[in-house]
Amino acid sequence: MTYIVISILVGCLSVMTVQGRRGNWPTGMPVARPRLMAVGGTYEGSGGRPSDAYVIQERLVAAAHGAGGAEPGHAAAALALGAVVATRPQHMGTREEDLDECAQAAHRAVRTAALRNPAMPNLATTLDVVVLDRGEYPRLRFAHIGNGAIWHCPKGGTPQPLTTSHSFDDGALLRGIGLPSALNPEIGSVPLRPGDRIVIVTDGVIRALGAARVTELVSNAVSPVACLDRLYDEMAAAEPADDATVIIADYVTA
């Protein structure tokens, strides 16, 4: 009896149309919804507990790499990303300058935590934030602080770096969320077409594979999941000491 009922329900669902505010949506017709179809992961290096964190939402992706060791580093990264999510930059405005305020909110959160916790006075983290602006002319806005990287990979084109590293030869951060100096993030925007890809990596990925190899892998015309798998395979072979985070997001409209 249970099997018969389930079979009937499945059959009904297969022929139902979607009831929207303007009437029925024809069965089988895709619903256009511009978004970032993204996957991400943190490859844990041999140095201990990861100090990376990342966020993936429909129109927001972000990654952070905490500095100063695993425990304070992970705390700083989590605090920064929590502030980013709370700010809701995908809804707060469409100016490039609006992402500056998002970064400043993350900076305030980390600085406040450091001042209130004598055990962790040197909380600091990198931060890379990407926001999709939908509309007649869709574009990507970004904010960058630290030694991570953001690439724009046009469909069928050559990957283009959108950011520069805020450190010298893998040294100390020159700019970072939580550092005592005033925050000066890189902000910008780039137009998007369907099929374009956005990639965010923390510096552990670049150290393990090199920028040239990373761009070669992410520009391959395979799905984000397959692309992430290949990056993981090569990082496993490289056995990085530092943890490494990758987010791969394709801009889709259906």
C-alpha positions as CSV (number, residue, x, y, z in Angstrom):
1,M,0.0,0.0,0.0
2,T,2.8,2.4,0.9
3,Y,4.6,1.6,-2.4
4,I,1.4,2.4,-4.4
5,V,0.9,5.8,-2.6
6,I,4.5,6.8,-3.1
7,S,4.3,5.8,-6.8
8,I,1.2,8.0,-7.3
9,L,2.8,11.0,-5.5
10,V,5.9,10.7,-7.7
11,G,3.7,10.5,-10.8
12,C,1.8,13.6,-9.8
13,L,4.9,15.6,-9.1
14,S,6.3,14.7,-12.5
15,V,3.4,16.3,-14.4
16,M,2.7,19.3,-12.1
17,T,3.3,22.8,-13.3
18,V,4.7,25.5,-11.0
19,Q,2.1,27.9,-9.8
20,G,3.6,31.4,-9.8
21,R,2.2,34.9,-9.2
22,R,1.4,35.3,-12.9
23,G,0.0,31.8,-13.6
24,N,1.3,28.4,-14.3
25,W,4.9,27.9,-15.5
26,P,5.0,25.3,-18.3
27,T,6.4,21.9,-17.3
28,G,10.0,21.5,-18.3
29,M,10.7,25.1,-19.0
30,P,13.9,26.3,-17.1
31,V,13.5,29.2,-14.7
32,A,16.0,32.0,-15.6
33,R,17.8,32.9,-12.4
34,P,21.2,34.6,-12.8
35,R,23.5,33.3,-10.1
36,L,27.0,32.0,-9.2
37,M,27.1,28.2,-9.4
38,A,30.0,27.7,-7.0
39,V,31.9,25.0,-5.3
40,G,34.7,25.4,-2.7
41,G,36.9,23.5,-0.4
42,T,39.9,23.9,2.0
43,Y,42.7,21.5,1.5
44,E,44.2,20.9,5.0
45,G,47.9,21.2,5.0
46,S,50.3,19.4,7.3
47,G,50.6,22.4,9.6
48,G,47.7,21.5,11.8
49,R,44.2,22.9,12.2
50,P,43.2,25.0,9.2
51,S,43.2,28.8,9.5
52,D,41.1,29.3,6.3
53,A,37.4,29.8,6.1
54,Y,35.0,30.5,3.2
55,V,31.4,31.3,2.4
56,I,29.3,30.4,-0.7
57,Q,25.9,32.0,-1.4
58,E,23.9,32.5,-4.5
59,R,25.4,36.0,-5.3
60,L,28.2,36.1,-2.7
61,V,31.4,34.2,-2.3
62,A,34.2,35.0,0.0
63,A,37.4,33.5,1.5
64,A,39.7,34.4,4.3
65,H,43.1,33.1,5.5
66,G,43.9,33.9,9.1
67,A,47.4,34.9,10.1
68,G,49.4,34.2,13.3
69,G,48.8,30.5,13.8
70,A,45.9,28.1,13.6
71,E,43.8,29.1,16.6
72,P,43.9,32.9,16.3
73,G,44.1,32.7,12.5
74,H,40.9,30.6,12.2
75,A,39.2,32.9,14.7
76,A,40.1,36.0,12.7
77,A,39.0,34.4,9.4
78,A,35.6,33.4,10.9
79,L,35.0,36.8,12.4
80,A,35.7,38.5,9.1
81,L,33.4,36.3,7.1
82,G,30.7,36.6,9.8
83,A,30.8,40.4,9.4
84,V,30.7,40.1,5.6
85,V,27.6,37.9,5.7
86,A,25.9,40.1,8.3
87,T,26.6,43.2,6.1
88,R,24.8,41.5,3.1
89,P,26.8,43.2,0.4
90,Q,24.7,41.6,-2.4
91,H,21.8,43.7,-1.1
92,M,23.3,46.8,0.3
93,G,24.0,48.7,-2.9
94,T,25.7,48.3,-6.3
95,R,28.6,50.8,-6.1
96,E,32.1,49.6,-5.8
97,E,32.5,51.7,-2.7
98,D,29.8,49.7,-1.0
99,L,32.2,46.8,-0.8
100,D,34.7,49.0,1.0
101,E,32.2,49.4,3.8
102,C,31.8,45.6,3.9
103,A,35.5,45.2,4.3
104,Q,35.6,47.9,7.0
105,A,32.9,46.1,8.9
106,A,35.0,42.9,8.9
107,H,38.0,45.0,10.0
108,R,36.1,46.5,12.9
109,A,34.9,43.0,14.0
110,V,38.4,41.6,14.1
111,R,40.0,44.6,15.7
112,T,37.3,44.7,18.4
113,A,37.8,41.0,19.2
114,A,41.6,41.5,19.5
115,L,41.2,44.4,21.8
116,R,38.8,42.5,24.1
117,N,40.9,39.3,24.2
118,P,44.4,39.8,25.7
119,A,45.2,36.1,24.8
120,M,44.9,36.9,21.1
121,P,46.0,40.5,20.6
122,N,47.3,40.0,17.0
123,L,44.2,38.8,15.2
124,A,44.6,39.4,11.4
125,T,43.3,37.8,8.2
126,T,43.1,38.2,4.5
127,L,39.8,38.7,2.8
128,D,38.5,38.3,-0.7
129,V,34.8,39.0,-1.4
130,V,33.0,38.7,-4.7
131,V,29.4,39.9,-5.3
132,L,27.2,39.3,-8.4
133,D,25.1,42.3,-9.5
134,R,22.2,41.1,-11.6
135,G,20.3,43.3,-14.1
136,E,20.5,44.4,-17.7
137,Y,24.2,44.6,-17.5
138,P,25.4,42.0,-15.0
139,R,28.8,42.5,-13.4
140,L,31.0,41.3,-10.6
141,R,32.1,43.5,-7.8
142,F,35.1,42.5,-5.7
143,A,37.1,43.5,-2.6
144,H,40.5,42.2,-1.8
145,I,42.9,42.5,1.2
146,G,46.0,40.4,1.7
147,N,47.8,37.8,-0.4
148,G,45.0,35.7,-1.8
149,A,43.9,36.1,-5.4
150,I,40.8,36.6,-7.5
151,W,40.7,35.6,-11.2
152,H,38.1,36.4,-13.9
153,C,38.1,33.6,-16.5
154,P,36.0,34.8,-19.5
155,K,34.3,31.9,-21.4
156,G,36.7,30.8,-24.1
157,G,39.2,33.5,-23.0
158,T,42.4,33.8,-21.0
159,P,42.1,34.1,-17.2
160,Q,42.7,37.7,-16.0
161,P,44.0,38.5,-12.4
162,L,41.8,41.1,-10.7
163,T,44.0,41.6,-7.7
164,T,47.6,42.0,-6.5
165,S,49.3,40.5,-3.5
166,H,49.7,42.6,-0.4
167,S,52.9,41.0,0.7
168,F,56.5,40.7,-0.5
169,D,57.9,37.2,-1.2
170,D,55.4,35.4,1.1
171,G,56.4,37.7,3.9
172,A,54.2,39.5,6.4
173,L,51.0,41.1,5.3
174,L,51.2,44.7,4.2
175,R,47.5,45.1,4.3
176,G,45.2,42.9,6.3
177,I,41.9,42.7,8.2
178,G,42.6,43.5,11.8
179,L,46.0,45.1,11.4
180,P,46.5,48.3,13.4
181,S,47.0,50.3,10.2
182,A,44.1,51.9,8.4
183,L,42.4,49.5,6.0
184,N,42.8,50.2,2.2
185,P,41.2,47.4,0.3
186,E,41.4,46.9,-3.5
187,I,37.9,47.2,-4.9
188,G,36.7,47.0,-8.5
189,S,34.2,45.5,-10.9
190,V,34.2,43.6,-14.2
191,P,31.3,42.8,-16.6
192,L,30.1,39.3,-16.8
193,R,28.7,37.1,-19.6
194,P,27.1,33.6,-19.2
195,G,29.7,31.0,-18.8
196,D,32.3,33.3,-17.3
197,R,34.2,31.8,-14.3
198,I,35.4,33.5,-11.1
199,V,38.1,31.9,-9.0
200,I,39.2,32.8,-5.4
201,V,42.2,31.2,-3.8
202,T,44.1,31.7,-0.6
203,D,47.9,32.0,-0.8
204,G,48.4,28.3,0.2
205,V,47.1,27.3,-3.3
206,I,49.6,29.6,-5.0
207,R,52.5,28.4,-2.9
208,A,51.7,24.8,-3.6
209,L,51.1,24.9,-7.3
210,G,52.2,28.3,-8.6
211,A,50.0,31.0,-10.2
212,A,50.7,29.7,-13.7
213,R,49.5,26.2,-13.0
214,V,46.5,27.4,-11.1
215,T,45.3,29.6,-14.0
216,E,45.9,26.7,-16.4
217,L,43.7,24.4,-14.3
218,V,40.9,26.8,-13.6
219,S,40.6,27.9,-17.3
220,N,39.8,24.4,-18.4
221,A,36.3,24.1,-19.8
222,V,35.1,21.5,-17.2
223,S,32.5,21.9,-14.5
224,P,33.5,23.6,-11.3
225,V,33.3,20.3,-9.4
226,A,35.7,18.6,-11.9
227,C,38.0,21.6,-11.8
228,L,38.1,21.5,-8.0
229,D,38.9,17.8,-8.0
230,R,41.9,18.4,-10.3
231,L,43.2,21.1,-8.1
232,Y,42.8,18.8,-5.1
233,D,44.7,16.0,-6.9
234,E,47.6,18.2,-7.6
235,M,47.7,19.7,-4.1
236,A,47.7,16.2,-2.7
237,A,50.8,15.4,-4.8
238,A,52.5,18.7,-3.7
239,E,51.7,18.0,0.0
240,P,51.5,21.7,1.1
241,A,52.4,22.6,4.6
242,D,49.9,25.4,4.7
243,D,46.1,25.0,4.2
244,A,44.7,26.1,0.9
245,T,41.2,27.2,-0.1
246,V,39.7,27.3,-3.5
247,I,36.3,28.7,-4.7
248,I,35.3,28.2,-8.3
249,A,32.1,30.0,-9.4
250,D,30.5,29.9,-12.9
251,Y,28.1,32.7,-13.8
252,V,24.9,31.0,-15.1
253,T,21.5,32.4,-16.1
254,A,19.3,29.3,-16.2
